[in-house]
Amino acid sequence: MTSKRIASLLLVFIATVATVGSWRHPPKSNTIGDAFRFDARKLADTSAWTKVNAEPYRISSELDFLCARPPTPDDASKFYAQERKKNPHAGTFITVYVNQVARAAMFTKDSPIFPAGSVIVKQKSDRLPARNTVLYTVMRKRENGYNPTVGDWEFSVVNADGTTVEASGKLENCQGCHVKQPSTDFVFRSYVDFK
């Protein structure tokens, strides 16, 4: 055999081993630093996700407006016109889930520290009893230095069917609210029952 032929066979062998290896060890999704992916259907997997609040938790109209995809000036105008009417039923309800990395910190009563890799999912639903999902908002704790203003959290907004990320990153409408919670690692936890 010629050295050229041996080199070709060696390359084919290496490519085959690499391909088979990737089937046995698929790339991990949602690891620190990779592009954010989300599939709401996986929230039912109790080995990976913990439902934080047993019953949907009502949030105010103002929080409902902020906890959404980044608003346009027209959205803000419509929201404040509606808010002036003081409709007490304008708010939505949330059900919160955490991955196993975030679980211990979520249920720590005082001064929790969420480790890198923590993921918190907020499923927003319309008025009870219908509970139609409106959208999902997601916080993912990234590597040290990613976003120091709010404890290195990355924020994402996912559409109602839970498959398409509509916005992700250092979202100002998310950060503007979460920056007020440094004592709980920038996470609001009014929906947690600390029994």
MDTraj code that builds the backbone (N, CA, C; nanometers):
import mdtraj as md
import numpy as np

residues = "MET THR SER LYS ARG ILE ALA SER LEU LEU LEU VAL PHE ILE ALA THR VAL ALA THR VAL GLY SER TRP ARG HIS PRO PRO LYS SER ASN THR ILE GLY ASP ALA PHE ARG PHE ASP ALA ARG LYS LEU ALA ASP THR SER ALA TRP THR LYS VAL ASN ALA GLU PRO TYR ARG ILE SER SER GLU LEU ASP PHE LEU CYS ALA ARG PRO PRO THR PRO ASP ASP ALA SER LYS PHE TYR ALA GLN GLU ARG LYS LYS ASN PRO HIS ALA GLY THR PHE ILE THR VAL TYR VAL ASN GLN VAL ALA ARG ALA ALA MET PHE THR LYS ASP SER PRO ILE PHE PRO ALA GLY SER VAL ILE VAL LYS GLN LYS SER ASP ARG LEU PRO ALA ARG ASN THR VAL LEU TYR THR VAL MET ARG LYS ARG GLU ASN GLY TYR ASN PRO THR VAL GLY ASP TRP GLU PHE SER VAL VAL ASN ALA ASP GLY THR THR VAL GLU ALA SER GLY LYS LEU GLU ASN CYS GLN GLY CYS HIS VAL LYS GLN PRO SER THR ASP PHE VAL PHE ARG SER TYR VAL ASP PHE LYS".split()
xyz = np.array([
    [0.0833, -0.1185, 0.0000],
    [0.0000, 0.0000, 0.0000],
    [0.0873, 0.1242, 0.0000],
    [0.0377, 0.2234, -0.0695],
    [0.1118, 0.3491, -0.0735],
    [0.0802, 0.4302, 0.0504],
    [0.1676, 0.5212, 0.0815],
    [0.1448, 0.6058, 0.1984],
    [0.0208, 0.6936, 0.1803],
    [-0.0097, 0.7306, 0.0557],
    [-0.1286, 0.8103, 0.0282],
    [-0.2546, 0.7300, 0.0603],
    [-0.2549, 0.6030, 0.0230],
    [-0.3687, 0.5145, 0.0476],
    [-0.3855, 0.4909, 0.1986],
    [-0.2753, 0.4720, 0.2692],
    [-0.2795, 0.4511, 0.4144],
    [-0.3338, 0.5755, 0.4835],
    [-0.2892, 0.6924, 0.4403],
    [-0.3375, 0.8176, 0.4988],
    [-0.4872, 0.8332, 0.4757],
    [-0.5356, 0.7982, 0.3558],
    [-0.6792, 0.8066, 0.3251],
    [-0.7593, 0.7129, 0.4137],
    [-0.7135, 0.5898, 0.4297],
    [-0.7832, 0.4939, 0.5150],
    [-0.7832, 0.5386, 0.6608],
    [-0.6727, 0.5961, 0.7047],
    [-0.6633, 0.6467, 0.8412],
    [-0.7635, 0.7594, 0.8648],
    [-0.7759, 0.8496, 0.7680],
    [-0.8737, 0.9587, 0.7801],
    [-1.0164, 0.9058, 0.7858],
    [-1.0497, 0.8071, 0.7039],
    [-1.1826, 0.7460, 0.7056],
    [-1.2080, 0.6815, 0.8415],
    [-1.1076, 0.6107, 0.8945],
    [-1.1207, 0.5471, 1.0252],
    [-1.1455, 0.6516, 1.1349],
    [-1.0696, 0.7591, 1.1364],
    [-1.0842, 0.8647, 1.2379],
    [-1.2222, 0.9283, 1.2282],
    [-1.2675, 0.9569, 1.1056],
    [-1.4003, 1.0169, 1.0861],
    [-1.5099, 0.9239, 1.1355],
    [-1.4955, 0.7942, 1.1105],
    [-1.5940, 0.6955, 1.1554],
    [-1.5981, 0.6884, 1.3073],
    [-1.4838, 0.6827, 1.3716],
    [-1.4768, 0.6787, 1.5179],
    [-1.5382, 0.8045, 1.5780],
    [-1.5095, 0.9200, 1.5217],
    [-1.5644, 1.0462, 1.5726],
    [-1.7163, 1.0484, 1.5596],
    [-1.7680, 0.9988, 1.4475],
    [-1.9127, 0.9958, 1.4265],
    [-1.9800, 0.9018, 1.5239],
    [-1.9281, 0.7803, 1.5393],
    [-1.9858, 0.6839, 1.6330],
    [-1.9778, 0.7380, 1.7751],
    [-1.8677, 0.8000, 1.8099],
    [-1.8519, 0.8583, 1.9436],
    [-1.9551, 0.9659, 1.9710],
    [-1.9894, 1.0453, 1.8699],
    [-2.0883, 1.1507, 1.8915],
    [-2.2277, 1.0931, 1.9096],
    [-2.2560, 0.9749, 1.8523],
    [-2.3855, 0.9117, 1.8751],
    [-2.3963, 0.8620, 2.0187],
    [-2.2873, 0.8075, 2.0692],
    [-2.2904, 0.7560, 2.2061],
    [-2.2904, 0.8679, 2.3087],
    [-2.2283, 0.9784, 2.2765],
    [-2.2178, 1.0909, 2.3687],
    [-2.2673, 1.2166, 2.2988],
    [-2.4010, 1.2344, 2.2887],
    [-2.4518, 1.3523, 2.2198],
    [-2.4106, 1.4789, 2.2922],
    [-2.3989, 1.5904, 2.2205],
    [-2.3598, 1.7139, 2.2860],
    [-2.4620, 1.7536, 2.3923],
    [-2.4136, 1.8033, 2.5026],
    [-2.5024, 1.8469, 2.6097],
    [-2.5670, 1.9791, 2.5687],
    [-2.6990, 1.9884, 2.5907],
    [-2.7657, 2.1144, 2.5599],
    [-2.7719, 2.1987, 2.6859],
    [-2.7826, 2.3266, 2.6677],
    [-2.7944, 2.4231, 2.7765],
    [-2.6754, 2.4206, 2.8715],
    [-2.5579, 2.3870, 2.8203],
    [-2.4397, 2.3981, 2.9033],
    [-2.3983, 2.5445, 2.9058],
    [-2.3172, 2.5788, 2.9965],
    [-2.2749, 2.7178, 3.0106],
    [-2.2030, 2.7621, 2.8849],
    [-2.2434, 2.8755, 2.8313],
    [-2.1739, 2.9349, 2.7192],
    [-2.2255, 2.8965, 2.5821],
    [-2.3087, 2.7915, 2.5707],
    [-2.3586, 2.7570, 2.4377],
    [-2.4832, 2.8383, 2.4051],
    [-2.5307, 2.8280, 2.2816],
    [-2.6514, 2.8979, 2.2411],
    [-2.7694, 2.8372, 2.3164],
    [-2.8596, 2.9210, 2.3625],
    [-2.9716, 2.8748, 2.4428],
    [-3.0749, 2.8025, 2.3570],
    [-3.1136, 2.6837, 2.4027],
    [-3.2203, 2.6061, 2.3408],
    [-3.3186, 2.5686, 2.4509],
    [-3.4449, 2.5524, 2.4144],
    [-3.5456, 2.5211, 2.5152],
    [-3.6592, 2.4437, 2.4499],
    [-3.7112, 2.3452, 2.5211],
    [-3.8269, 2.2698, 2.4759],
    [-3.9160, 2.2492, 2.5977],
    [-4.0294, 2.3181, 2.6004],
    [-4.1185, 2.3145, 2.7165],
    [-4.1732, 2.1759, 2.7456],
    [-4.1796, 2.0892, 2.6466],
    [-4.2312, 1.9535, 2.6691],
    [-4.1454, 1.8780, 2.7693],
    [-4.0204, 1.9159, 2.7824],
    [-3.9301, 1.8456, 2.8738],
    [-3.9522, 1.8845, 3.0204],
    [-4.0329, 1.9878, 3.0471],
    [-4.0592, 2.0278, 3.1854],
    [-4.1321, 1.9191, 3.2641],
    [-4.1980, 1.8275, 3.1952],
    [-4.2677, 1.7174, 3.2619],
    [-4.1714, 1.6126, 3.3167],
    [-4.0453, 1.6164, 3.2755],
    [-3.9450, 1.5199, 3.3211],
    [-3.8991, 1.5576, 3.4616],
    [-3.9557, 1.4916, 3.5613],
    [-3.9253, 1.5262, 3.7007],
    [-3.7846, 1.4885, 3.7436],
    [-3.7138, 1.4092, 3.6632],
    [-3.5744, 1.3805, 3.6966],
    [-3.4843, 1.4986, 3.6587],
    [-3.5332, 1.5848, 3.5703],
    [-3.4542, 1.7000, 3.5253],
    [-3.5081, 1.8329, 3.5780],
    [-3.6386, 1.8400, 3.6031],
    [-3.7029, 1.9660, 3.6428],
    [-3.7846, 1.9488, 3.7693],
    [-3.7858, 2.0527, 3.8529],
    [-3.8681, 2.0559, 3.9732],
    [-3.9672, 2.1703, 3.9594],
    [-4.0944, 2.1390, 3.9787],
    [-4.1987, 2.2415, 3.9782],
    [-4.1935, 2.3116, 4.1137],
    [-4.1737, 2.4415, 4.1143],
    [-4.1499, 2.5152, 4.2377],
    [-4.2798, 2.5480, 4.3114],
    [-4.3815, 2.5938, 4.2396],
    [-4.5076, 2.6299, 4.3038],
    [-4.6182, 2.5350, 4.2579],
    [-4.6888, 2.4754, 4.3551],
    [-4.7918, 2.3758, 4.3246],
    [-4.9094, 2.4367, 4.2491],
    [-4.9470, 2.5575, 4.2832],
    [-5.0583, 2.6274, 4.2182],
    [-5.0045, 2.7489, 4.1439],
    [-5.0661, 2.7848, 4.0300],
    [-5.0212, 2.9055, 3.9589],
    [-5.0267, 3.0279, 4.0505],
    [-4.9268, 3.1124, 4.0383],
    [-4.9116, 3.2308, 4.1228],
    [-4.9471, 3.3548, 4.0408],
    [-5.0391, 3.4363, 4.0911],
    [-5.0839, 3.5552, 4.0183],
    [-4.9790, 3.6652, 4.0277],
    [-4.9452, 3.7221, 3.9112],
    [-4.8531, 3.8352, 3.9096],
    [-4.9288, 3.9603, 3.8662],
    [-4.8789, 4.0755, 3.9053],
    [-4.9455, 4.2026, 3.8762],
    [-4.9380, 4.2363, 3.7281],
    [-5.0237, 4.3277, 3.6864],
    [-5.0236, 4.3719, 3.5475],
    [-4.8901, 4.4342, 3.5093],
    [-4.8311, 4.5121, 3.6014],
    [-4.7041, 4.5769, 3.5713],
    [-4.5945, 4.4726, 3.5496],
    [-4.5884, 4.3740, 3.6384],
    [-4.4882, 4.2684, 3.6236],
    [-4.5162, 4.1866, 3.4985],
    [-4.6431, 4.1635, 3.4709],
    [-4.6809, 4.0903, 3.3507],
    [-4.6264, 4.1601, 3.2261],
    [-4.6358, 4.2908, 3.2231],
    [-4.5872, 4.3680, 3.1082],
    [-4.4348, 4.3596, 3.0968],
    [-4.3653, 4.3691, 3.2099],
    [-4.2191, 4.3664, 3.2083],
    [-4.1647, 4.2278, 3.1765],
    [-4.2346, 4.1245, 3.2219],
    [-4.1872, 3.9880, 3.2048],
    [-4.2430, 3.9309, 3.0738],
    [-4.1924, 3.9850, 2.9654],
    [-4.2383, 3.9480, 2.8316],
    [-4.1246, 3.9750, 2.7349],
    [-4.1513, 3.9570, 2.6049],
    [-4.0481, 3.9926, 2.5078],
    [-4.0262, 4.1433, 2.5175],
    [-3.9105, 4.1932, 2.4823],
    [-3.8838, 4.3366, 2.4954],
    [-3.9935, 4.4196, 2.4286],
    [-4.0484, 4.5182, 2.5003],
    [-4.1607, 4.5959, 2.4486],
    [-4.1193, 4.6978, 2.3421],
    [-4.2116, 4.7253, 2.2549],
    [-4.1942, 4.8345, 2.1591],
    [-4.2619, 4.9573, 2.2193],
    [-4.2352, 5.0789, 2.1701],
    [-4.3045, 5.1967, 2.2222],
    [-4.4568, 5.1840, 2.2101],
    [-4.5048, 5.1196, 2.1042],
    [-4.6484, 5.1012, 2.0865],
    [-4.7039, 5.0081, 2.1934],
    [-4.6292, 4.9006, 2.2280],
    [-4.6720, 4.8097, 2.3348],
    [-4.6875, 4.8858, 2.4659],
    [-4.5897, 4.9699, 2.4982],
    [-4.5923, 5.0463, 2.6227],
    [-4.7138, 5.1387, 2.6269],
    [-4.7419, 5.2043, 2.5173],
    [-4.8563, 5.2946, 2.5109],
    [-4.9862, 5.2200, 2.5380],
    [-5.0034, 5.1047, 2.4755],
    [-5.1245, 5.0240, 2.4950],
    [-5.1339, 4.9748, 2.6391],
    [-5.0174, 4.9318, 2.6935],
    [-5.0176, 4.8798, 2.8296],
    [-5.0625, 4.9867, 2.9288],
    [-5.0021, 5.1039, 2.9224],
    [-5.0359, 5.2072, 3.0199],
    [-5.1777, 5.2576, 3.0033],
    [-5.2319, 5.2574, 2.8825],
    [-5.3718, 5.2946, 2.8628],
    [-5.4618, 5.1927, 2.9320],
    [-5.4275, 5.0661, 2.9192],
    [-5.5045, 4.9606, 2.9833],
    [-5.4878, 4.9655, 3.1357],
    [-5.3667, 4.9884, 3.1806],
    [-5.3387, 4.9924, 3.3253],
    [-5.4159, 5.1046, 3.3932],
    [-5.4324, 5.2176, 3.3250],
    [-5.5066, 5.3299, 3.3828],
    [-5.6519, 5.2927, 3.4126],
    [-5.7025, 5.1931, 3.3435],
    [-5.8402, 5.1482, 3.3686],
    [-5.8491, 5.0680, 3.4982],
    [-5.7342, 5.0285, 3.5520],
    [-5.7242, 4.9545, 3.6786],
    [-5.8054, 4.8257, 3.6781],
    [-5.7864, 4.7493, 3.5743],
    [-5.8531, 4.6206, 3.5647],
    [-5.7842, 4.5229, 3.6602],
    [-5.8518, 4.4774, 3.7658],
    [-5.7871, 4.3896, 3.8625],
    [-5.7587, 4.2499, 3.8079],
    [-5.8153, 4.2175, 3.6922],
    [-5.7955, 4.0839, 3.6362],
    [-5.6979, 4.0833, 3.5193],
    [-5.6213, 4.1898, 3.5030],
    [-5.5336, 4.2011, 3.3871],
    [-5.4065, 4.1179, 3.4006],
    [-5.3689, 4.0806, 3.5205],
    [-5.2452, 4.0061, 3.5414],
    [-5.2539, 3.8636, 3.4916],
    [-5.1401, 3.7998, 3.4806],
    [-5.1354, 3.6588, 3.4419],
    [-5.0879, 3.5771, 3.5615],
    [-5.0763, 3.4480, 3.5384],
    [-5.0337, 3.3553, 3.6418],
    [-4.9054, 3.2878, 3.5966],
    [-4.8208, 3.2532, 3.6933],
    [-4.6953, 3.1866, 3.6595],
    [-4.6824, 3.0536, 3.7339],
    [-4.6197, 2.9593, 3.6668],
    [-4.5759, 2.8350, 3.7286],
    [-4.4261, 2.8295, 3.7015],
    [-4.3489, 2.8066, 3.8057],
    [-4.2030, 2.8146, 3.7962],
    [-4.1415, 2.6749, 3.8085],
    [-4.0413, 2.6517, 3.7256],
    [-3.9659, 2.5267, 3.7256],
    [-3.8177, 2.5596, 3.7370],
    [-3.7418, 2.4696, 3.8016],
    [-3.5958, 2.4839, 3.8071],
    [-3.5313, 2.3526, 3.7668],
    [-3.4136, 2.3630, 3.7057],
    [-3.3393, 2.2402, 3.6781],
    [-3.2734, 2.1951, 3.8079],
    [-3.2135, 2.0772, 3.8061],
    [-3.1557, 2.0209, 3.9282],
    [-3.0391, 2.1045, 3.9819],
    [-2.9682, 2.1736, 3.8938],
    [-2.8565, 2.2593, 3.9372],
    [-2.9082, 2.3727, 4.0258],
    [-3.0272, 2.4250, 3.9949],
    [-3.0830, 2.5409, 4.0661],
    [-3.1686, 2.5033, 4.1863],
    [-3.2024, 2.3774, 4.2004],
    [-3.3015, 2.3364, 4.3003],
    [-3.2659, 2.3778, 4.4433],
    [-3.1476, 2.3451, 4.4896],
    [-3.1103, 2.3753, 4.6283],
    [-3.1161, 2.5251, 4.6568],
    [-3.0654, 2.6051, 4.5659],
    [-3.0673, 2.7503, 4.5867],
    [-3.2100, 2.8051, 4.5875],
    [-3.2966, 2.7536, 4.4998],
    [-3.4344, 2.8038, 4.4940],
    [-3.5051, 2.7859, 4.6265],
    [-3.4784, 2.6735, 4.6955],
    [-3.5475, 2.6455, 4.8206],
    [-3.4664, 2.6838, 4.9445],
    [-3.3568, 2.7585, 4.9248],
    [-3.2807, 2.8134, 5.0370],
    [-3.3478, 2.9444, 5.0770],
    [-3.3940, 2.9526, 5.2017],
    [-3.4755, 3.0677, 5.2431],
    [-3.3986, 3.1993, 5.2385],
    [-3.2814, 3.2039, 5.2961],
    [-3.2075, 3.3303, 5.3056],
    [-3.0820, 3.3281, 5.2194],
    [-3.0601, 3.4362, 5.1465],
    [-2.9394, 3.4597, 5.0671],
    [-2.8964, 3.3425, 4.9788],
    [-2.9821, 3.2971, 4.8889],
    [-2.9419, 3.1872, 4.8004],
    [-2.8358, 3.2310, 4.7003],
    [-2.7514, 3.1393, 4.6635],
    [-2.6528, 3.1614, 4.5570],
    [-2.6756, 3.0514, 4.4536],
    [-2.7180, 3.0915, 4.3342],
    [-2.7433, 2.9953, 4.2268],
    [-2.6125, 2.9672, 4.1540],
    [-2.5744, 2.8395, 4.1423],
    [-2.4498, 2.8078, 4.0725],
    [-2.4648, 2.8237, 3.9208],
    [-2.3526, 2.8423, 3.8532],
    [-2.3530, 2.8480, 3.7069],
    [-2.4171, 2.7202, 3.6544],
    [-2.4998, 2.7352, 3.5523],
    [-2.5732, 2.6221, 3.4966],
    [-2.7157, 2.6132, 3.5478],
    [-2.7500, 2.6962, 3.6488],
    [-2.8874, 2.7001, 3.6990],
    [-2.9798, 2.7529, 3.5901],
    [-3.0983, 2.6930, 3.5790],
    [-3.1996, 2.7402, 3.4852],
    [-3.3319, 2.7507, 3.5604],
    [-3.3967, 2.8666, 3.5463],
    [-3.5281, 2.8915, 3.6065],
    [-3.6236, 2.9230, 3.4916],
    [-3.7345, 2.8497, 3.4847],
    [-3.8337, 2.8695, 3.3791],
    [-3.9624, 2.9192, 3.4420],
    [-4.0163, 3.0259, 3.3861],
    [-4.1437, 3.0802, 3.4310],
    [-4.2441, 3.0616, 3.3179],
    [-4.3437, 2.9774, 3.3399],
    [-4.4503, 2.9549, 3.2423],
    [-4.5626, 3.0521, 3.2744],
    [-4.5892, 3.1440, 3.1826],
    [-4.6948, 3.2431, 3.2033],
    [-4.8231, 3.1944, 3.1384],
    [-4.9324, 3.1993, 3.2155],
    [-5.0627, 3.1552, 3.1665],
    [-5.1627, 3.2678, 3.1819],
    [-5.2674, 3.2625, 3.0998],
    [-5.3703, 3.3656, 3.1103],
    [-5.4600, 3.3367, 3.2301],
    [-5.5653, 3.4126, 3.2413],
    [-5.6546, 3.4029, 3.3577],
    [-5.7021, 3.2608, 3.3838],
    [-5.7221, 3.2312, 3.5117],
    [-5.7789, 3.1026, 3.5505],
    [-5.9260, 3.1033, 3.5135],
    [-5.9893, 2.9920, 3.4854],
    [-5.9353, 2.8573, 3.4921],
    [-5.8728, 2.8089, 3.3613],
    [-5.8742, 2.8889, 3.2567],
    [-5.8288, 2.8422, 3.1252],
    [-5.6839, 2.7956, 3.1256],
    [-5.5961, 2.8728, 3.1858],
    [-5.4540, 2.8392, 3.1968],
    [-5.3881, 2.8116, 3.0623],
    [-5.4210, 2.8897, 2.9629],
    [-5.3513, 2.8779, 2.8351],
    [-5.2151, 2.9437, 2.8477],
    [-5.1109, 2.8738, 2.8043],
    [-4.9767, 2.9309, 2.8129],
    [-4.9657, 3.0488, 2.7181],
    [-4.9149, 3.1612, 2.7716],
    [-4.8945, 3.2833, 2.6947],
    [-4.7521, 3.2865, 2.6399],
    [-4.6563, 3.2529, 2.7245],
    [-4.5153, 3.2446, 2.6873],
    [-4.4357, 3.1894, 2.8034],
    [-4.3085, 3.1669, 2.7793],
    [-4.2149, 3.1235, 2.8832],
    [-4.1041, 3.2268, 2.8922],
    [-4.0621, 3.2573, 3.0148],
    [-3.9410, 3.3366, 3.0330],
    [-3.8416, 3.2486, 3.1082],
    [-3.7160, 3.2622, 3.0723],
    [-3.6141, 3.1716, 3.1247],
    [-3.4939, 3.2524, 3.1719],
    [-3.4425, 3.2160, 3.2883],
    [-3.3172, 3.2714, 3.3387],
    [-3.2161, 3.1574, 3.3413],
    [-3.0995, 3.1832, 3.2875],
    [-2.9928, 3.0829, 3.2864],
    [-2.8675, 3.1472, 3.3440],
    [-2.8134, 3.0890, 3.4502],
    [-2.6932, 3.1411, 3.5148],
    [-2.5730, 3.1030, 3.4310],
    [-2.5027, 3.2050, 3.3831],
    [-2.3899, 3.1833, 3.2940],
    [-2.2581, 3.1892, 3.3717],
    [-2.1494, 3.1826, 3.2962],
    [-2.0163, 3.1839, 3.3558],
    [-1.9876, 3.3198, 3.4206],
    [-1.8981, 3.3173, 3.5181],
    [-1.8586, 3.4384, 3.5899],
    [-1.8123, 3.5455, 3.4915],
    [-1.8683, 3.6656, 3.5034],
    [-1.8308, 3.7778, 3.4183],
    [-1.9215, 3.7979, 3.2983],
    [-2.0158, 3.7060, 3.2744],
    [-2.1050, 3.7198, 3.1589],
    [-2.1916, 3.8454, 3.1686],
    [-2.2508, 3.8689, 3.2864],
    [-2.3425, 3.9808, 3.3059],
    [-2.3413, 4.0217, 3.4538],
    [-2.2310, 4.0806, 3.4999],
    [-2.2149, 4.1076, 3.6433],
    [-2.3222, 4.1980, 3.7038],
    [-2.3858, 4.2817, 3.6248],
    [-2.4893, 4.3730, 3.6754],
    [-2.6015, 4.2975, 3.7452],
    [-2.6337, 4.1790, 3.6942],
    [-2.7417, 4.0981, 3.7524],
    [-2.6944, 3.9549, 3.7794],
    [-2.5783, 3.9412, 3.8376],
    [-2.5300, 3.8111, 3.8827],
    [-2.5031, 3.7090, 3.7742],
    [-2.4703, 3.7560, 3.6532],
    [-2.4350, 3.6691, 3.5404],
    [-2.5531, 3.5885, 3.4851],
    [-2.6740, 3.6411, 3.5016],
    [-2.7921, 3.5760, 3.4449],
    [-2.8104, 3.6164, 3.2995],
    [-2.8527, 3.5200, 3.2198],
    [-2.8971, 3.5425, 3.0820],
    [-3.0493, 3.5248, 3.0820],
    [-3.1195, 3.6119, 3.0117],
    [-3.2648, 3.6094, 3.0085],
    [-3.3119, 3.5703, 2.8690],
    [-3.4167, 3.4886, 2.8626],
    [-3.4723, 3.4475, 2.7340],
    [-3.6241, 3.4501, 2.7401],
    [-3.6842, 3.4785, 2.6262],
    [-3.8289, 3.4738, 2.6104],
    [-3.8579, 3.3699, 2.5032],
    [-3.9459, 3.2741, 2.5366],
    [-3.9791, 3.1639, 2.4470],
    [-4.1282, 3.1707, 2.4160],
    [-4.1648, 3.1438, 2.2920],
    [-4.3045, 3.1560, 2.2499],
    [-4.3959, 3.0599, 2.3251],
    [-4.5279, 3.0756, 2.3048],
    [-4.6288, 3.0007, 2.3799],
    [-4.6211, 2.8503, 2.3605],
    [-4.5788, 2.8038, 2.2435],
    [-4.5706, 2.6581, 2.2272],
    [-4.4413, 2.6012, 2.2857],
    [-4.3549, 2.6885, 2.3380],
    [-4.2367, 2.6439, 2.4115],
    [-4.1235, 2.5917, 2.3275],
    [-4.1156, 2.6327, 2.1998],
    [-4.0105, 2.5796, 2.1145],
    [-3.9227, 2.6858, 2.0490],
    [-3.9694, 2.8099, 2.0393],
    [-3.8946, 2.9125, 1.9673],
    [-3.8480, 3.0225, 2.0614],
    [-3.7178, 3.0435, 2.0687],
    [-3.6621, 3.1520, 2.1501],
    [-3.6804, 3.2822, 2.0722],
    [-3.7609, 3.3736, 2.1276],
    [-3.7916, 3.4997, 2.0602],
    [-3.6884, 3.6078, 2.0899],
    [-3.6294, 3.6032, 2.2070],
    [-3.5264, 3.7002, 2.2461],
    [-3.4411, 3.6346, 2.3535],
    [-3.3115, 3.6667, 2.3546],
    [-3.2234, 3.6069, 2.4539],
    [-3.1006, 3.6945, 2.4730],
    [-3.0486, 3.6957, 2.5949],
    [-2.9274, 3.7709, 2.6240],
    [-2.9441, 3.8581, 2.7470],
    [-2.8890, 3.9765, 2.7405],
    [-2.8953, 4.0732, 2.8504],
    [-3.0152, 4.1650, 2.8245],
    [-3.1356, 4.1082, 2.8342],
    [-3.2586, 4.1802, 2.8002],
    [-3.2882, 4.2876, 2.9033],
    [-3.2955, 4.4106, 2.8592],
    [-3.3092, 4.5253, 2.9481],
    [-3.4379, 4.5218, 3.0291],
    [-3.5511, 4.4822, 2.9681],
    [-3.6749, 4.4801, 3.0462],
    [-3.6695, 4.3764, 3.1577],
    [-3.5930, 4.2710, 3.1424],
    [-3.5750, 4.1719, 3.2487],
    [-3.4771, 4.2244, 3.3543],
    [-3.3625, 4.2710, 3.3076],
    [-3.2584, 4.3195, 3.3982],
    [-3.3058, 4.4364, 3.4829],
    [-3.3853, 4.5254, 3.4241],
    [-3.4322, 4.6429, 3.4966],
    [-3.5096, 4.6079, 3.6215],
    [-3.5744, 4.4935, 3.6201],
    [-3.6497, 4.4483, 3.7362],
    [-3.5623, 4.3640, 3.8296],
    [-3.4901, 4.2686, 3.7752],
    [-3.4120, 4.1746, 3.8568],
    [-3.2944, 4.2405, 3.9284],
    [-3.2460, 4.3524, 3.8776],
    [-3.1343, 4.4219, 3.9428],
    [-3.1715, 4.4666, 4.0850],
    [-3.2999, 4.4728, 4.1148],
    [-3.3482, 4.5159, 4.2472],
    [-3.3412, 4.4052, 4.3521],
    [-3.2976, 4.2847, 4.3149],
    [-3.2968, 4.1711, 4.4073],
    [-3.1575, 4.1128, 4.4312],
    [-3.0571, 4.1927, 4.4645],
    [-2.9230, 4.1355, 4.4822],
    [-2.9127, 4.0384, 4.6005],
    [-2.9961, 4.0553, 4.7025],
    [-2.9854, 3.9697, 4.8216],
    [-3.0309, 3.8259, 4.7960],
    [-3.1041, 3.8034, 4.6863],
    [-3.1479, 3.6674, 4.6521],
    [-3.0904, 3.6265, 4.5166],
    [-2.9697, 3.6736, 4.4885],
    [-2.8997, 3.6430, 4.3637],
    [-2.9829, 3.6854, 4.2431],
    [-3.0533, 3.7980, 4.2586],
    [-3.1303, 3.8614, 4.1517],
    [-3.2506, 3.7789, 4.1060],
    [-3.3020, 3.6936, 4.1948],
    [-3.4184, 3.6109, 4.1633],
    [-3.5325, 3.6469, 4.2584],
    [-3.6499, 3.6759, 4.2026],
    [-3.7704, 3.6954, 4.2831],
    [-3.8262, 3.5584, 4.3174],
    [-3.8662, 3.5402, 4.4448],
    [-3.9147, 3.4084, 4.4858],
    [-4.0416, 3.4184, 4.5711],
    [-4.1291, 3.5131, 4.5414],
    [-4.2524, 3.5283, 4.6192],
    [-4.3461, 3.4082, 4.6022],
    [-4.3249, 3.3271, 4.5036],
    [-4.4080, 3.2097, 4.4747],
    [-4.3584, 3.0846, 4.5479],
    [-4.2439, 3.0930, 4.6176],
    [-4.1882, 2.9769, 4.6875],
    [-4.2503, 2.9658, 4.8257],
    [-4.2938, 2.8448, 4.8621],
    [-4.3500, 2.8177, 4.9938],
    [-4.2380, 2.7598, 5.0803],
    [-4.1834, 2.8428, 5.1710],
    [-4.0737, 2.8008, 5.2588],
    [-4.1297, 2.7414, 5.3878],
    [-4.1886, 2.6239, 5.3820],
    [-4.2453, 2.5606, 5.5020],
    [-4.1394, 2.5045, 5.5900],
])
top = md.Topology()
chain = top.add_chain()
for i, resn in enumerate(residues, 1):
    res = top.add_residue(resn, chain, resSeq=i)
    for name in ("N", "CA", "C"):
        top.add_atom(name, md.element.get_by_symbol(name[0]), res)
traj = md.Trajectory(xyz[None], top)
